[in-house]
């Protein structure tokens, strides 16, 4: 019970921090490379922790049912990487791909920094 309360307080603090200190974002718009570059290290850490917290919650909430694929995969991925490593990989992606600043941060994390959501293989023609 104490862990859930702490997780709830952490999530609330994260949301308050991101909504007050992050660059203004239109409702429904995903944060992109330009936003990521403006984030402090603390905000980048909070962003990744927020994704991890949601993935943990969805995985735990699944109970006996199979957890959502992306959430389970992200939780497993964070067992093999530190937050610092993941943040460095996102920084590196945007640094090496300046023409892709419009790519959402979540897409960079899932497609380029994890084994999740990699570009699907091209279908063979019959």
Phi, psi and omega in degrees: 000319179299321180295319179296319179296317178295319178296320179296317179295318179298315180296318179298315178297320178299312181297317178297316180297312183292326182281336181261328187256343183279161176302148180297136181228134177299149179302129178086354180271136179278145175292139185238186184304319179298320178295313182303317181295333180278344181291145169284169177300323180296318178292322177298317178298315179297322179299310181293320177298323178298317176297315180296321179296316178295318179296318176300314181298312181296322179293315179292322182291340181294336180060236181276348177283156177298135179289159176305136186305310183294318180298312180299315180297320180292318177301315179296321181295321180290348175283341183254352181226150173274163176300320179300320178296316181295317178298317178299322179293321177293314177305313181297318181301310182291325178296319181276349182229064184297339178280358182245032180293343178276355179286128179300143180303317181299324178292320178298315181298311185285326185267332188241341184248355178226176177272004182272152170050033176296156180307130182294148178295149179288141180286139178282140177278139179264000000 
